[in-house]
Amino acid sequence: MSIVAKEALCRRGLDDIFEPGLRNSITALIEDVRVRGDAAVCDALQKFDGITLTPDQLRVSAAEIAAATVDPALENAIIDAISHLRAFNEELFERNGDWQMEIESGLTAGEKVTPISSVGLFVPSGKASYPSVAYQLGVPAVVAGVKNIVLVVPPIPGGNGEVDPAVLVVCRLLGITNVFRINGPAGIAALGFGTATIPKVRKVVGPGSPAVTLAQVEMQRHGLATMMLLGPTESLVLADHTAHVGKLASDLLIEAEHGTDSSVVFVSTSAELVDAVEAELQIQIDDLPAIRAEACRASLGPNGGAVLVGSLNEAVDVANMYAPEHCQVAVDAQFEEQVVDAIINAGEILIGQNTPFSAGNFLIGCPASLPTSGFAHVSSGITVESFLKRTAIAHANEPALRRMSASIIALAEHEGFPAHSNAIRRRFNL
């Protein structure tokens, strides 16, 4: 591949997210919500989702949450997933506790860790409903101890404002009571500004369409903290000649079926394997519903593809350059650890063909809301850490401050801050 071709492969999604026409539309929507509040939120719901509600109908009532029911097998699956996520995030929470050290005699410094004050969780509901996103976001926020959690979710398409009961079951199991049915981009804006009905929060997280993602980016200008970027979805599978062809094809289709804006890349050292997987993909795609088959062809075709490399080292280079949201490694066991250690840019790494993306998305307990569009170069998935903040704490006694005084004064005077140095000089008559 040429440098230009490599850059084009790695740029997936960004052009759609920051398309000028979409940006103008989202900017106008955000301003409308800022000025008109609930009325603008309701108008957006009617315009983009075809659902007419009044402001007093935006909140999902406590009675609706209490009455929500799903098939027992689904509820048990949700409980299973929540238990895994809770275990993972509780362990992570314990590893992120307060700490303190003595830097020199008489000088201690450290940090205390506290939850952020409020967060908005965005759960998509367009191409499908995603209760898995609700618990992937909700469990870490609850474990972190965030006091004010607000969840927003677009209502079921074609309905009268109903919300997927599976999402409400998740809310009930996690004790989330502030739930609103809102169009995605308008919901992001409402959470950032606050309206008469919808509480204002300091941070919003959640994956979504380019419009939802762009709304989160644009709301940063108004002081709302967000995660960069969460959507559209993508995956990269790295495999050598030892991988099972049928399993490879199946796993490539997991993220590919999300939508025509998804991106899936297959990296292999074996041309024969690529050809075999291509043939198997044709068979497996034909078994999917038309809408999912269309998404898979786009994700694997113009949005992604197969990359043939000369060695596993080169395969790792491709993975690190692409920086996938989801990465699976399916190589000879003797090289597995070497490859995993060398991949440093990925939202998650799933090892072996018994760890498919669907297990990671739904049940394993690792984060599944992960950075996309190359942001795995600089950021991580949503865990309890996403809802915690650190406050530095220090204490110096008089001998320690006296010992540091010359250095403080020298630095203050070099940078032209006399009050800084005077605070030291006057203490010690220097």
N, C-alpha and C positions, 0 to 999 in steps of 0.2 A: 504494500500500500504506500502511496505517496504521503508526504506530510499533510497535504491538503485533505486527502481522504481520511487519514487518521483523525485530524481535527474535526472533520464533519461527523465521523462516527461518535466522537466523544462529546460533541455539542448537542446531542439529542435533547429535545424538549425545550431548550432555552429560547429558541426562535419563536416557538408557539407561545410560550409564557409571556415573552416581552414583545409580542407583535404590537405595533403601534396602534392599530385599530382597537384591539382588545384593551390596551392600556388606557386609551381615551375613554372607552366605555366604562371601565372599572373606576377610573378616577371620577367620572361624572356620578356614578352610582354612590361612591363613598361620600362625595360632597352632598348629595341628596339626603343620604342617611344622617349626615352631620347636622343638616339644617332642619329636616322635617321629621327625623326620628321614626317613631312607630309607623306613621303614615307611609313613609318611604319604604320601610321594611315590608309592609303589606302590599304595596304597589309592586315591588320587586317579586314577591311571591306569586302575585297574579300574572305578571308579565312573563316571567321566565319559567314558572312551574305550572301555570294554569290553575292555581288554587286561590280561591277568594276567602280571606279571613279578615276579621276585625282585630284591632290591637288586643282586646281582652281575650281573644282566642289563641294568641301566640304561645302562651304558657301551657305546657302539658300539666294537667292537674294531678294532684296527689292521688286522686281516685283512679285516674287512668293508669298511673304507674303501678298502683296496688293491684289493679284488675288485670294487668297484662299477663297473658299466658302463651306458652309455646308448647310444642310437642315435648314430652318428658325427656326424650333422647337428646333433643337440642339443649334443654335446660341443663341436663347433666353434663353435656359437652362444655357449656359455658362455665359451669362450676369447676370442671376439670381444668379448663384453661386459666381461670382466675386463680386457682390454687397454685399452678405453676408460676404464673406471673408474680403472685404475691411472694412466693418463696424466693424467686430471683431478686426482686426489688428489695425485699427485707434484708437479704444478705448484702446487697449493694449499699443499702442505707447504713448498715452496721459498719461498713468499710469507709464510710464518709462522715464519721463522727467528729466531734470537737477534738482538738489536739493543741499541745503546748510544748515548747522547748526552751532551754536556756541557751541563748545565742552567745552570751559572754557572762561573766560574773555580774550579777545584779540586773541583768537584762533578759526578760522573757518575752516571747512572742508566740502567737498561734492563731487559731481560728475557731469561731463557733459557727455551727451550721444550723440554719433555720429555714423553714419552708417559705416560699413566696406567698404573698397575701391572697392572691386571687388568680384564677386561670379559667380560660374558656376552652372547651374541648369541642372541636368540630368533627362531626361524624358524617361522612358522605352518604348520599342516598339518591343516586341518579341512575346509573347503569345497573345498580343492584343496591341492596341494603347491607350494611357492614357492622353488625353487632361486634365482630371481632375488633374493629377499630375502637369501638366504645370501651371495651375492657383493656385494650392495649394502651389507651390513653388514660383511662380512669384509674386503673389499679396503681400505677406509679404515683399519680397525684394524691390518691388516698393514703398510700404508704408514706409519702413525704409529709403528710399532715396539713395540706393546703386547706384552709378554713372555708374559703369561698370558691366552690367549683361550679361552673355553669356549663351545661352541655347543650349544644345547638345541633339540630339535625333537620334537613329538608324533609317534608312529609312524603309519604309514598306517592309516586307519580300516578296521576289519574284518579286519585282518591279525593276525599273531602277534607283533607288535613290530618288524616290518621298518620301516626308514626309507627314504624315497624315495631311490633310488640317485643321482638327479641332485644332491640335496643333498650326498651323500657325495662325488661327483665334484668339486663345488665345494670341499669341505673338503680333498680330496687336492691339488687344484691350488693352493690357498692355504697348504698346510702346517698346517692346523688339525687337531690330533689329539685334543683333549679334546672329545668329542662324546657327548651323552646323549639318550636317548629318554624324554621326560618330558611329562606333561600340562602345558599352558601356564601357568595360574596357579600350580600347585604348583611348576613349574620355576622361575618367577620367585622364589618364596619360597625354594626350595632354594639358588638362586644367591646370594641375599642373606644367608642364614644360614650356608650350608655344611652339608654332611652328611658321614657317614662315606665316602660314595661321590663326592659332587659337590663340587667346590672352591668356596669362597667367593670372590666377586668384589666389587669396589667400585662397579661401574656395570653397568647392564643396559640394552640398547637393543633395539628390535624392535617392529614393528607387530602388531596382533592384534585380537581380539574385544573387546567391552566388558569381559568378565571379565579378559582378559589385561591390558588397559589399566589397569583398576582395581587389579589386583594390583601393577602397577608403581607406581601412585600411593600405594597403602597401604604399600608397602615403603619408601618414603621416610622414614616414621616410624621405621624401624629402621636408618637410616643408609645406605640404598642409593641411589646417584645414578641417575636415569633421565632420559629425554627426554619433554617434555610437548607434546602427546599424539600418539601414533602410531596412529590408527585409531579408528573405521572410516573407510574411504577416502571421498574426495569430490573433485569437480572443478567448475570454472566455465568456461564457454566464452563469450567476449565477441565478438560478430560484428555486422557491418553488412550492408547489402543486397548487397555485392559477394561475399559468401561463397558457396561451393558447397553446395547443400542436402544432397546425398547424403553429402558428406564431413562436414558438420556433424553429421548424424544418426549417422553411424558413430563419430565422435569422442565424442559425448555418451554413447554406449553403452559406451565402454571402461571407465570407472570404475564406471558404473552396474551392470555385470554382476557386480561383486564380491559383493554380498549385499544382502539386504533392509534392512540398516542403513546402506547407503551413501547419499550425497546428491549429486545432480547438478543444477546450475543453468545455465540458458541465458539470457544477457543480450543483448538486441538492440535496435537502434534501429528495426527494421522489423517491423511487424505482419504484413505479407505473408510475410516470411521465417519468422516464428514459425509461421504457419499451414502453410507448405510443409514445414517441418521436422517439425511434428507429424504430418502425413500420411506423410512418409517414415519416421518412427520406427515407425509402426504396421507398415509393410512389413518393415523390418529386424528388428524385435523378433520377428516371426513366424518368422523364419529361425533363431532361436536355440533351443537346448534349453530345455525347460520351466522348469528350475530357474534358468537365466540370464535367461529372459524375465520370470519372476516378480521377480527381483532388479531388473531394469531398470525395471519398472513402479513398484516401490516407490521406487527411487532418484529417478526423474524425476517421480513423482506426489506422494505425501504427504511425502516427505523432501526434495524439491527443487522443480523446476518452471521455468517460463519467466517472465522479468521483462522487461517492455516499458518502454523508457526513451525520453526525448525527445531525447537527444544522447549523443555519445560521452563527454562530460564526466560526464554522469549515470551512464553505464554504468561508468565508472571508479570513481565514488563507491560504486556497488553492490559492485563487486569488492573495493574496499578495506574496506568494511564487513563483507563476508562473509569475507574473508581466506582464500581457498581453499588447500587442499593443492596441488592441480594447477590451473593456469590456462592457457588457450589463448587467444590473440588472433588473430582472423581478420577483419581490417578492410582497407579500401582502403590500398594501400601508402603513399600520401602521408600517412596519419594513423598509421601503424604505430608509428613511433618515439615520437610524442607520447603515444600510449596506453600503450606499454610503460614509458616514463619516469614516467608518472603513477601506475602501479600500484605501490604500496609495500608492500602486505600480501598476500603470496602465497608459498607454499613454492617454487614454480617458475613461470616464465612461458615457455611454448612459443610461438614466433612463427610464424604462418602455418599453412596447411593441409597443408604437407609436414612438419610437426613434430607428429605426433599423440602422445597420451599413451602409447600402446603403445611407441613408439620411446623415450620418456623412461623408461618403467618398466623396459624390458629392456636397452637397448643404448647410448644416447647417451653415458652416462658421468657426467652430472650426478646429484646425489643423487635417489633415488626414494623413500626413506623420509623422509617430510616431515611437518611439524606439521599436525594436523587440528583440527577443532572450534574454529576461530578462533585457535589458538595461533600461526598465522603472523603475527599482530599483534606477537608478542614473541620468536619463536624461529625457528630455521632447520632445514634438513634435515641428515641424518647424512652428514658428510664426515670427512676426516682430522682436522679441527678438533675433532670430537666426542670424540676420543681423545687430545687433547693438553691439557696444562696449562701455565700460565705462572708462572714464579717471578720476582718483581721483584728486581733486584740494584742496589745503590747503593754508592758509595765517595766519602767526603769527606776531603780533607786538612785539616790543622789551621787554616790561614787561612780555608778555606771554613766550617768549623764555627764559628770565632770570629765570622765575619761573620753567621752565622745565629743566634748565641746570644741576642741580645736578643729576637728574635721567638719563639724556642722558650720562653724564660723567661716572656714575657708571656702566651703561650697556656697554658702549664702552670699558671701562677698563677691565671689566670681560671677554668680548669676544676678547680682544687683538687687538683693532683697535685704535691706538693712534691718527691717523689723525682725526677720528671721534670726539674724545674728545678735541683735540687741536682746532678744528673749534669753539668749544664753549668757551674753556678757553681763547683763544686769543681775542675773542669778549669782554669778560667781565673781562679780566685780573685776571683770577682765578688761 
